[in-house]
Amino acid sequence: MAFTRRSFMKGLGATGGAGLAYGAMSTLGLAPSTAAPARTFTPLAAGDLIGKVKGSHSVVVLGGGPAGLCSAYELQKAGYTVTVLEARTRPGGRVWTARAGTEETDLGGETQKCTFSEGHFYNVGATRIPQSHITLDYCRELGVEIQGFGNQNANTYVNYQSDTSLSGQSVTYRAAKADTFGYMSELLKKATDQGALDQVLTQEDKDALSEFLSDFGDLSDDGRYLGSSRRGYDSEPGAGLNFGSEKKPFAMQEVIRSGIGRNFSFDFGYDQAMMMFTPVGGMDRIYYAFQDRIGTDNIIFGAEVTSMKNVSEGVTVEYTAGGSKKSITADYAICTIPPHLIGRLQNNLPADVLTALKAAKPSSSGKLGIEYSRRWWETEDRIYGGASNTDKDISQIMFPYDHYNSDRGVVVAYYSSGKRQEAFESLTHRQRLAKAIAEGSEIHGEKYTRDISSSFSGSWRRTKYSESAWVNWAGSGGSHGGAATPEYEKLLEPVEKIYFAGDHLSNAIAWQHGALTSARDVVTHIHERVAQEA
């Protein structure tokens, strides 16, 4: 294949060049920047209603996930009477941690019981928290201890198919980055030196850019990328005259055409940039802490909602619990049930609202955790946290961020979404495990198949009461926020005394932050309404 400008630009886009170029243009003032106005939330104060508004005010919350528990917690501060109905026997909803004793029967009827060793776990649902998310604020408020989460690691691998000699080859992130950024810097420096940017840059600008590129790409004095210690060593430097042996770079054309840098822009993202955090002991620790604050007397577990209707007194919700049919009537209801499941309830919602709910499209995603009795990734590959990425169905392998240097640990053998997850969805757990081991061993070698103690998998489309990892709105292009559709906007408004909340009604779909911000918006609206109607 000839090395042409067209093939170079295609490869450059695949290796994260667009993001890098945009960043460079922004630095030079050539790309626009946007800033959204800050929004603030004023927490309700204890006893906000007492002595200020006549009578008591009640809210029934449908769903004990992040949005439901946050809503109940914030409303209780002001003196509202709150009842949470949760179909599962645990708090957290889609935020779910598998540990010893966890048992789950999927919609296909297969039951798994987790047998991980004491203290070991993995998060089947949410696993990381960005620094900007209010999830961390609630960790502080609720006393949930957090620790760092390795979102990216220089020692993990990338492994992709291509028409190059790098096809199917495991390359460390550090080597892939050194070569990709090195050659990009060399080419851009050559273009600058040859006058390609004379129409947009002054000589002073070009000198500054050249200096930056020389450092960024670790270029030689004559502006070439010849390899770098950034790639790592075949033999590590030691004492005395042992200077080590640097790994040699791949050829420029191979690096560009192979697209080994295609995932670099992932951790450039605002919500994926390091540092990332996670609760010690599992993400569900947050929701057990919410449960403790709300009080178990105010949460009914095993309550499967069957009906939700506006009535003259407020909202009546019918549910089954313990084999009995029951009902509760409250002044208001906050429905955090996944939107694609609400239409199954008996209801008197208007037709346009039911139509809007149908615009929420379920997504596929799943994970599988393998407990190894030997932490080979640390002892042999020097990998402490982070993830290896691939274009195989497993998508990525995530290494544990806990129990460093211990005798065992749980590796997330795949975290896949969309079509790649569909390859696992219809499989039994044993079949998923076999597929995950086969693909993982192509990346990390034969050791990946040994020393396996136990495993546990989850598929959101096959999980009762969820049937989706998250939803995307029809017409939004799969956006996780920032692309409001008419249906999305319709559900932001209450239907008489029924309000909807969840990450699907936020600009952080699939994040806990989205569910929590949605809950806080609804709490604010209900409180303002109560105050106005008093």
VOGU-3710 file (C-alpha; in Angstrom, 3 decimals, decimal comma):
1> maftrrsfmk> 0,000/0,000/0,000  1,528/3,337/-1,068  2,164/5,863/1,667  -0,022/8,729/0,411  -1,324/11,918/1,984  -4,806/10,384/2,002  -3,684/7,215/3,801  -1,689/9,318/6,250  -4,689/11,523/7,123  -6,917/8,459/7,525
11> glgatggagl> -4,391/6,823/9,819  -3,791/10,026/11,710  -7,502/10,281/12,493  -7,525/6,717/13,731  -4,593/7,380/16,036  -6,137/10,304/17,848  -4,627/12,937/15,533  -7,853/14,932/15,324  -7,977/15,408/19,075  -4,298/16,320/19,211
21> aygamstlgl> -4,635/18,728/16,292  -7,664/20,384/17,866  -5,764/20,814/21,111  -2,858/22,393/19,278  -5,213/24,741/17,387  -6,910/25,739/20,634  -3,546/26,567/22,158  -2,801/28,789/19,189  -6,223/30,437/19,372  -7,386/28,909/16,079
31> apstaapart> -10,191/26,719/17,437  -13,324/27,884/19,267  -13,883/27,180/22,912  -17,201/26,915/24,711  -18,200/27,458/28,288  -21,525/26,539/29,814  -22,946/28,628/32,640  -22,550/27,036/36,044  -25,635/25,632/37,749  -25,867/25,396/41,489
41> ftplaagdli> -27,917/23,203/43,783  -29,070/24,421/47,152  -29,558/21,420/49,459  -32,770/21,413/51,435  -32,313/22,192/55,101  -33,517/19,972/57,914  -37,060/20,965/58,756  -37,621/23,216/55,728  -41,320/22,336/55,835  -41,768/22,281/59,601
51> gkvkgshsvv> -43,480/25,416/60,813  -43,444/26,973/57,336  -45,877/24,866/55,321  -49,113/23,518/56,733  -49,501/19,775/57,063  -47,151/16,983/56,099  -46,069/16,230/52,561  -45,309/12,797/51,204  -43,434/11,429/48,218  -43,277/7,864/46,945
61> vlgggpaglc> -40,109/7,058/45,012  -40,166/4,258/42,459  -36,723/2,698/42,304  -33,845/2,435/44,772  -31,008/3,250/42,394  -28,882/6,425/42,412  -31,695/8,790/41,362  -34,265/7,261/43,699  -32,073/7,132/46,797  -30,654/10,604/46,202
71> sayelqkagy> -34,188/11,988/45,824  -35,326/10,350/49,064  -32,232/11,490/50,942  -32,562/15,122/49,868  -36,331/15,257/50,491  -35,971/13,832/53,975  -33,682/16,715/54,924  -36,612/19,098/54,544  -39,075/16,975/56,473  -40,903/15,163/53,690
81> tvtvleartr> -42,299/11,714/54,405  -40,635/9,474/51,836  -41,165/5,832/50,884  -38,862/4,102/48,402  -40,135/1,057/46,491  -37,333/-1,118/45,115  -37,973/-4,379/43,249  -34,537/-5,776/44,020  -33,411/-6,922/47,441  -30,491/-4,491/47,487
91> pggrvwtara> -29,931/-0,762/46,949  -28,125/0,708/43,936  -30,140/-0,428/40,923  -27,732/-0,729/37,995  -24,854/0,121/40,333  -24,073/-3,428/41,257  -21,000/-5,059/42,809  -20,379/-8,823/42,613  -18,699/-10,358/45,653  -18,867/-13,638/47,558
101> gteetdlgge> -22,513/-14,621/48,036  -23,935/-12,427/45,256  -26,631/-14,383/43,443  -28,450/-13,365/40,282  -30,905/-15,080/37,947  -31,035/-13,524/34,498  -34,032/-13,223/32,211  -32,963/-16,437/30,469  -33,351/-18,331/33,747  -29,643/-18,939/34,417
111> tqkctfsegh> -28,602/-18,439/38,043  -25,059/-17,537/39,023  -23,674/-17,432/42,552  -20,461/-15,523/43,058  -17,708/-17,443/44,883  -14,900/-14,879/44,859  -12,528/-15,037/47,826  -13,305/-12,882/50,846  -12,701/-9,195/50,157  -12,447/-9,563/46,373
121> fynvgatrip> -15,064/-8,188/43,992  -15,692/-6,326/40,776  -18,257/-3,726/39,783  -20,719/-5,202/37,300  -22,150/-1,705/36,876  -20,531/1,695/37,421  -16,840/1,399/38,214  -15,186/4,840/38,102  -15,897/8,418/39,102  -14,483/11,543/37,412
131> qshitldycr> -13,177/14,306/39,647  -15,828/16,772/38,449  -18,811/14,571/39,345  -20,981/15,255/42,381  -20,798/11,529/43,105  -17,590/12,379/44,961  -19,449/15,036/46,973  -21,876/12,408/48,182  -18,988/10,070/49,027  -17,657/12,840/51,269
141> elgveiqgfg> -21,064/13,628/52,756  -21,926/9,979/53,387  -18,491/9,012/54,677  -17,696/6,606/51,830  -13,928/6,116/51,513  -12,530/6,453/47,976  -9,327/5,413/46,256  -7,660/6,059/42,919  -8,791/4,173/39,815  -6,250/3,483/37,051
151> nqnantyvny> -8,119/4,449/33,917  -5,008/4,114/31,781  -1,672/2,374/32,268  1,532/2,633/30,238  2,233/-1,079/30,744  -1,085/-2,458/29,499  -1,514/-3,453/25,852  -3,273/-2,451/22,670  -3,999/-5,235/20,186  -5,777/-4,491/16,905
161> qsdtslsgqs> -6,266/-6,065/13,496  -4,818/-4,253/10,464  -3,094/-4,860/7,125  0,303/-4,323/8,727  2,882/-6,434/10,523  1,417/-5,089/13,788  -1,885/-6,877/13,194  -2,785/-8,950/16,253  0,419/-7,923/17,995  0,264/-6,813/21,633
171> vtyraakadt> 1,972/-3,447/21,989  2,347/-1,633/25,296  0,561/1,676/25,599  3,871/3,388/26,289  5,404/2,081/23,044  2,280/2,868/21,005  2,173/6,422/22,385  5,884/7,044/21,929  5,807/5,962/18,275  2,499/7,625/17,402
181> fgymsellkk> 3,307/10,948/19,024  6,912/10,761/17,845  6,056/10,335/14,167  3,191/12,850/14,321  5,604/15,377/15,791  8,230/14,646/13,137  5,740/15,082/10,300  4,219/18,255/11,685  7,664/19,719/12,318  8,679/18,948/8,733
191> atdqgaldqv> 5,500/20,563/7,439  6,202/23,628/9,577  9,826/23,874/8,465  8,786/23,534/4,799  6,384/26,479/5,042  3,072/24,587/5,086  1,815/26,735/7,975  3,188/30,085/6,839  -0,312/31,477/6,204  -1,436/30,922/9,805
201> ltqedkdals> 1,763/31,163/11,862  4,431/33,834/12,243  8,079/32,836/12,396  7,960/33,260/16,161  4,922/30,971/16,302  6,690/28,348/14,157  9,772/28,439/16,354  7,613/27,901/19,439  5,720/25,066/17,750  8,937/23,382/16,640
211> eflsdfgdls> 10,299/23,559/20,165  7,103/22,018/21,505  7,116/19,213/18,895  10,744/18,365/19,578  9,911/17,816/23,223  6,485/16,230/22,693  7,792/13,665/20,206  11,264/13,276/21,761  12,828/14,115/18,394  16,502/14,104/17,463
221> ddgrylgssr> 18,442/17,337/16,938  17,622/17,207/13,216  13,887/16,765/13,884  13,516/13,007/13,366  11,850/10,431/15,558  14,396/7,660/16,030  12,844/5,934/18,999  12,885/6,899/22,645  13,285/5,543/26,138  9,597/6,371/26,437
231> rgydsepgag> 8,898/3,128/24,546  10,433/1,074/27,359  13,350/-1,328/27,517  14,161/-4,849/26,372  16,491/-4,923/29,373  16,062/-2,455/32,210  18,871/-0,033/33,123  20,764/-1,063/36,230  23,773/0,001/38,249  27,192/1,077/37,019
241> lnfgsekkpf> 27,539/0,904/33,235  24,323/-1,048/32,699  22,427/1,489/30,617  19,776/-0,962/29,514  18,568/-1,681/26,000  15,805/0,504/24,558  13,030/-1,066/22,508  13,321/-0,176/18,825  10,455/1,797/17,187  8,110/0,416/14,571
251> amqevirsgi> 8,228/1,916/11,080  6,302/5,143/10,503  3,957/3,695/7,881  3,175/0,698/10,096  2,322/2,906/13,057  0,029/5,144/11,022  -1,774/2,429/9,046  -2,199/0,052/12,003  -4,101/2,615/14,074  -2,442/1,475/17,312
261> grnfsfdfgy> -3,258/4,869/18,786  -6,989/4,709/18,067  -7,940/4,692/21,757  -5,612/7,450/22,987  -8,340/10,086/22,893  -10,389/8,076/25,416  -8,546/9,444/28,417  -8,456/12,947/26,907  -12,211/13,096/27,484  -13,467/15,423/30,180
271> dqammmftpv> -15,212/12,582/31,992  -12,408/10,023/31,540  -9,275/12,017/32,330  -7,108/10,926/35,241  -7,361/10,999/38,129  -10,408/8,787/38,379  -11,762/7,462/41,674  -13,836/4,616/43,065  -15,114/3,640/46,525  -13,023/1,257/48,594
281> ggmdriyyaf> -14,724/-2,143/48,613  -17,079/-1,588/45,658  -19,229/1,095/44,057  -22,364/-0,119/45,841  -20,898/1,184/49,113  -22,348/4,571/48,155  -25,894/3,227/48,008  -25,652/1,201/51,183  -24,569/4,483/52,799  -27,631/6,224/51,309
291> qdrigtdnii> -29,762/3,376/52,661  -28,347/3,870/56,157  -29,113/7,602/56,095  -32,621/7,189/54,665  -33,432/4,345/57,060  -34,462/0,831/56,102  -37,943/1,521/57,513  -38,437/3,939/54,624  -37,314/1,530/51,886  -39,395/-1,461/50,836
301> fgaevtsmkn> -37,207/-4,022/49,071  -38,737/-6,730/46,908  -41,499/-4,295/45,943  -42,340/-4,824/42,277  -44,419/-1,894/41,038  -47,398/-2,849/38,872  -49,379/0,392/38,643  -48,771/4,148/38,853  -51,674/6,584/38,489  -52,466/10,197/39,211
311> vsegvtveyt> -55,521/10,415/41,471  -57,358/13,270/43,187  -55,318/12,830/46,383  -51,975/12,720/44,568  -50,455/9,530/43,153  -51,402/5,932/43,908  -48,836/3,219/43,305  -49,649/-0,479/43,465  -46,977/-3,120/43,967  -46,420/-6,692/45,063
321> aggskksita> -44,152/-7,587/47,985  -43,838/-10,857/49,833  -46,451/-12,400/47,594  -49,096/-9,796/48,518  -50,618/-6,947/46,532  -50,255/-3,579/48,217  -50,705/0,095/47,417  -49,526/3,470/48,643  -50,847/6,954/47,959  -48,610/10,000/48,313
331> dyaictipph> -48,773/13,673/47,387  -46,130/13,199/44,709  -44,269/10,383/42,966  -40,774/10,328/41,556  -40,452/7,561/38,986  -36,879/6,400/38,392  -37,858/3,137/36,707  -36,004/2,790/33,359  -38,102/4,653/30,772  -38,449/1,675/28,407
341> ligrlqnnlp> -40,100/-0,320/31,228  -42,609/2,283/32,451  -45,116/1,519/29,697  -45,567/-1,987/31,149  -47,155/-0,537/34,287  -50,865/0,065/34,569  -51,032/3,833/34,269  -53,064/6,828/33,214  -50,208/8,708/31,607  -51,151/10,774/28,525
351> advltalkaa> -50,479/9,288/25,100  -47,763/11,830/24,275  -45,858/10,898/27,429  -46,071/7,186/26,613  -44,810/7,987/23,112  -41,924/9,985/24,574  -40,950/7,080/26,822  -40,711/4,790/23,791  -38,039/7,066/22,310  -35,611/5,839/24,993
361> kpsssgklgi> -33,658/3,061/23,283  -32,026/0,353/25,452  -28,324/-0,381/25,023  -26,237/-3,541/25,387  -23,292/-3,765/27,748  -21,783/-6,385/30,008  -18,792/-7,514/32,017  -17,199/-10,716/33,196  -14,895/-11,003/36,189  -12,271/-13,738/36,570
371> eysrrwwete> -10,611/-14,392/39,909  -7,023/-15,569/39,481  -5,107/-17,236/42,300  -1,908/-15,613/41,024  -1,448/-11,952/40,107  0,553/-12,687/36,953  -0,193/-9,216/35,514  1,850/-7,691/38,333  4,623/-10,261/38,720  5,234/-10,876/34,995
381> driyggasnt> 3,929/-7,834/33,107  4,389/-5,130/35,779  0,765/-4,038/35,285  -0,848/-2,357/38,281  -4,353/-1,281/37,272  -5,492/0,157/33,945  -6,822/-1,702/30,919  -5,669/-3,436/27,750  -7,705/-2,505/24,669  -8,547/-4,498/21,556
391> dkdisqimfp> -10,955/-4,655/18,626  -11,915/-8,212/19,597  -15,368/-8,737/21,110  -13,991/-8,466/24,669  -13,094/-4,799/23,893  -10,954/-4,356/26,982  -9,433/-6,172/29,936  -9,483/-4,175/33,169  -6,956/-4,968/35,882  -7,774/-4,644/39,595
401> ydhynsdrgv> -7,017/-1,450/41,478  -7,176/-3,160/44,872  -5,191/-5,768/46,828  -1,922/-4,849/45,100  0,863/-7,422/45,634  -1,507/-9,926/47,246  -1,835/-13,547/46,173  -4,984/-13,193/44,034  -7,277/-10,714/42,327  -10,277/-10,231/40,038
411> vvayyssgkr> -9,632/-9,209/36,427  -12,522/-7,819/34,378  -12,041/-10,083/31,367  -14,291/-7,974/29,184  -16,255/-4,769/29,358  -18,043/-4,585/26,040  -20,942/-2,613/24,615  -23,063/-2,502/21,483  -22,445/-5,125/18,810  -19,450/-6,580/20,643
421> qeafeslthr> -21,577/-7,234/23,719  -24,266/-8,802/21,551  -21,707/-11,538/20,791  -21,850/-12,458/24,512  -25,496/-11,687/25,233  -27,121/-14,959/24,200  -24,356/-17,124/25,669  -24,441/-18,981/28,965  -21,936/-17,908/31,583  -19,629/-20,856/30,791
431> qrlakaiaeg> -19,694/-19,932/27,104  -18,925/-16,291/27,892  -16,020/-17,361/30,069  -14,580/-19,630/27,381  -14,815/-16,880/24,753  -13,297/-14,288/27,093  -10,361/-16,566/27,974  -9,710/-17,440/24,328  -9,632/-13,800/23,217  -7,749/-12,592/26,281
441> seihgekytr> -5,017/-15,174/25,799  -4,370/-13,771/22,319  -3,411/-10,520/24,032  -1,704/-11,620/27,254  -0,529/-15,093/26,317  -1,013/-18,596/27,665  -0,748/-17,470/31,308  -4,173/-15,893/30,861  -5,702/-19,390/30,771  -4,167/-20,658/34,039
451> disssfsgsw> -4,742/-20,190/37,785  -8,457/-19,373/37,425  -10,394/-19,787/40,675  -13,885/-18,523/39,824  -15,824/-16,149/37,603  -19,058/-14,167/37,404  -20,659/-12,293/34,488  -23,461/-9,827/33,925  -25,385/-8,738/30,832  -27,597/-5,694/31,281
461> rrtkysesaw> -30,093/-6,557/28,558  -30,687/-9,864/30,368  -30,868/-8,371/33,873  -34,343/-8,160/35,395  -35,643/-4,676/36,262  -32,963/-3,076/34,037  -33,018/-4,695/30,569  -30,496/-2,092/29,459  -27,149/-0,693/30,535  -28,346/2,829/29,743
471> vnwagsggsh> -30,631/4,379/27,152  -29,965/6,581/24,164  -32,622/8,907/22,811  -33,891/8,291/19,295  -32,623/11,076/17,087  -29,756/12,059/19,375  -27,111/10,106/17,485  -26,228/7,988/20,489  -25,244/11,044/22,502  -24,666/10,657/26,231
481> ggaatpeyek> -25,923/14,185/26,793  -26,066/17,628/25,285  -28,498/16,689/22,514  -32,022/17,216/23,846  -34,779/15,711/21,729  -38,490/16,638/21,949  -39,155/13,415/23,852  -36,343/14,081/26,296  -37,668/17,584/26,973  -41,226/16,266/27,340
491> llepvekiyf> -40,191/14,019/30,231  -38,444/16,826/32,075  -41,910/18,150/32,934  -44,153/16,488/35,529  -47,385/14,717/34,605  -49,644/16,231/37,262  -48,021/14,858/40,433  -45,694/12,335/38,755  -42,065/13,337/38,085  -39,455/11,380/36,168
501> agdhlsnaia> -35,782/11,206/37,157  -32,672/9,278/36,165  -29,417/9,576/34,266  -31,449/9,374/31,026  -32,793/12,853/31,859  -29,375/14,424/32,308  -26,354/15,477/30,321  -24,346/12,614/31,797  -26,210/9,547/30,559  -24,703/6,289/31,895
511> wqhgaltsar> -22,983/8,121/34,764  -24,064/8,181/38,408  -23,543/11,938/38,253  -26,358/12,129/35,708  -28,787/10,285/37,965  -27,824/12,385/40,985  -28,140/15,720/39,171  -31,518/14,660/37,748  -32,721/13,727/41,241  -31,616/17,082/42,639
521> dvvthiherv> -33,465/18,937/39,864  -36,685/17,062/40,601  -36,348/17,576/44,360  -35,892/21,298/43,745  -38,976/21,455/41,507  -41,177/19,586/43,993  -40,007/21,778/46,867  -40,646/24,975/44,914  -44,109/23,700/44,006  -44,965/22,837/47,618
531> aqea> -43,811/26,274/48,746  -45,856/28,042/46,053  -49,012/26,038/46,769  -48,792/26,479/50,553
//
